[in-house]
């Protein structure tokens, strides 16, 4: 496991000249090319990336790097605005759309010298839990091609090739998770509305951080649900997530929902003593459909804390079972509203239908949006109708308050952090996943993650162990509002305990020369 | 025939006078080249977010205070959804649930029977004032079957002032709007020029018999001046009465005023009643305003608005100014109305008074009868007057010192009006308009005339 990968390894290597930003960039670009089958990237910004790398190199030569992120190749989910680089949201509506401005988080990364490799694949407009429903095709989980998975998976029949057995990356930030997992970048930005960063992180065996709502600016993040969206951070270790968080968090005058308080970036202490920690195990997260494997892992993790001296208590978040329905109402309502701007008039796809403005609007939206998006718009508009508003939207807002209060009560009762599974099972094979429709899948898969979005709380997926099928399984920590330092400190301790194995990918081996270190260590399972 | 009681309410949109728009930094400017004042947010580019403009909030608070409203210390923003070419986001950000100001009142005056000497004061209740975005403009080019969209106006801050149906006719509606216009201009919160679209009025009109419930109301739009407002309202009242007396019904519809034909016509049907699917605006936290009592100790004063601070700095409202003019100068109340009705006229009057010995009661006649009629005749504003207050004062001084007669003064004024740069004294000398005071000289002239006659 790459501990403190960015700071102590890559950044150090750059500073000491053991590797140059250009070399790093080129290697990542080459790896992207050879892992093209993963379909993790929609756009690879080769020219601009190399230019950024060159500029970074100049700074290192002068001994004036901008910081830890200078020269570090990163990827950005394709629902963040990037000036001059296509932003599609994996939708026909925005195919070819070149935004004139950078999202605040993108600008911050660029200002610190990060090298933007490209835009990663997602479910269309971030609606989905598999990264399977975008117009550029599904993302393949890199672990599908790992030695670990191949060794464990036995084709059900001779005709079924290993090729068709590939598993999903999870969604909707599947491209970002796959990009980080396959070593094509050192960190990636995702977004998280109902679990869209943590869930693919769990499936792809990487760290996925959902920060507290209001901590990181959403300016430039094309919204799904404004009141729940946050930019998500995907990295290979918890320390790296802390580095990214430090470079992104803070008030943005362009986003009125960011808090005003000063944010101080922090380095994570190496926690050795957890005896003062109180870990809550919410019983409702033993959800229907939770695999026995993950249940066992969750239990094992709880024991790990207990044996190390922490206080582990069962707690209750009684309104958890209403969160799916509540989320569905609020999400679709906001979607219906947010998507109203896509009319083909100012930007994006415009239909050839010219009979009238209205017919042009209708045709544009039918042509530009996939079924999932259109379905949510219709639902959302239904809930927002005058005669339905009180019954659905207002009711859901009230239930949301109850869900948020569940957490408040538990944290007030002395619990510092919650430990839960992130997903119900390991990644499903694509052919199996698409048997159910997007709405059903999303409803099922989001159950463990989206309460944190409803409550605005920070949460993180830490890769824990490999499943029987050789695929990653992660566990989730949920923390108190704006207590990312505590959350990440505990996550880092846990990460150290479990020693999650490094993915063994042919392609990575070929491109590696020691910067991506392989460690054979006892895995948690 | 049973009498009819007309009921008139008004929805007035006043464009806020500010440098930038309500939620974005693009400029507010009239008649700029199309789409030259459009920020990414105004164009609804995906991922852009609204940021509230402080000046717009202050303008709304000022206006609310001037209209005796309660200012809501917490108000909320909502999205009002509908699809239209001039509404890029597919929704307007407005304040539907809790607006910034409520429950106010506006006093205005009317002349009875067109006699300025008989003025009566009326009051209309202000239901609320809300902040909201203006839309862009769409121009339908039927020749080329296309619609042209200009987003310069999209996102400009508006104050919607809702006046309860306390008015009964066009004259009252016009007087109320006129007074509101003056108030807004005095405050500076809106320039309120109807011709430039800075003040837009929609009228809600219905009629009913005494003792019966209110009738079905229609909404009248496309009213471009205060004069047309009175006409539109009166026409609509008449139309409804005739319709009902002929056994017809009134539809709850929107009608447009056609100034050429002098009537209201149904507007193109918007496919039945619109459901705007109101939803809270999730990107804007509740707007919190403070007063002296509730102001937190160590808050960045750039980030807060103190209602009391604004209240203390309100300028004299028109009503107060009129009272002061009457008291200070001894002029009649109706004079004070005319003075304030004309932009800059009150200042002009006061400047003349300062510079002349003539009593204000006499000066006012020259201002309202002579100067004003010249201005009206030549369609000039006070600012554009070729006769400055200095010149007029100069002239009135000559009259006051009895160096010229009042007839002569009028001739001098006519000459001054040409704006050739001559002083009143120069004109008097040129045209030999001096009043002769010298007895001997007069006798000499008379003698000359008599002698002239005798020669014949």
Interface residues (C-beta under 8 A of the other chain):
Chain A: X80 X81 X87 X89 X94 X99 X100 X101 X103 X218 X219 X220 X221 X222 X223 X225 X226 X227 X253 X254 X255 X256 X257 X260 X333 X334 X336 X337 X339 X340 X341 X342 X343 X345 X346 X347 X354 X357 X358 X361 X381 X384 X385 X386 X389 X393
Chain B: X40 X43 X44 X45 X46 X47 X48 X49 X50 X51 X52 X79 X81 X83 X84 X85 X88 X89 X90 X91 X145 X147 X149 X275 X277 X278 X279 X282 X283 X284 X285 X303
